């Protein structure tokens, strides 16, 4: 039986519109984070779609030791708490070590397991035990069939509030490729499947991670046609000056048109009951 996951007043799964998880890659400053969250909330009201704000207090997986990581746990959570209280929106953020989930869960609504950490049992169990919804980023190095092992770890704690996110698979040494069969494969678990359209265009190598931003709309539309339940976009109001992942974030100015198209495709797909 297909499951839906309720987060606050939002239901993710078999719904009339996809959920959109949107926000900048990392907390660059209090003011920028609040400003982006406000703009995204206004957009969600204008286009009438379910919205969850995302950003990170620490980008622990950086290519260079000199890369910007964010304000860290304590200061980052203060910003996220202010976002929630001032704007009354749902918030998602990453956790990286087993000691973090209990602290972070007091502030945010969804805990996210980063792709490179999706096999870290202690981290997964710690996050699951909070009872919060868990968004698992499928690692670039594992098959969509193998997410069942991650699911079993979470379910072992009694938590079945699980989201699965596709974000591309390693291809060679630098590129990622998206196998859209993975959406259908992961949906066989009956848990909602999200597509991360921005990390899927990353290109690794050199002093920093690059990306092919031009392909974000194409991959996003294909993922909705393939049956995903929601979309994840890192977005910024000035991508060229973004302090992290500037080449794979979508400009805020391009979101309106793209989201309108994605909702239309989603509704066409959901009206087809042939499967």
CORWOPE-V209277 format. One record per helix or strand. SS is the DSSP state (A for helix, B for strand). FROM is the first residue (numbers start at 1). TO is the last residue. Records with the same first field share a line. If there is no record, write none. Layout:
SS->FROM-TO + FROM-TO
This chain:
B->5-7 + 10-12 + 19-23 + 51-54 + 90-95 + 110-113 + 133-137 + 162-166 + 169-171 + 175-177 + 192-196 + 202-203 + 210-211 + 230-236 + 250-251
A->30-47 + 73-87 + 101-104 + 115-117 + 121-128 + 144-155 + 181-187 + 199-201 + 213-225 + 239-241 + 252-270
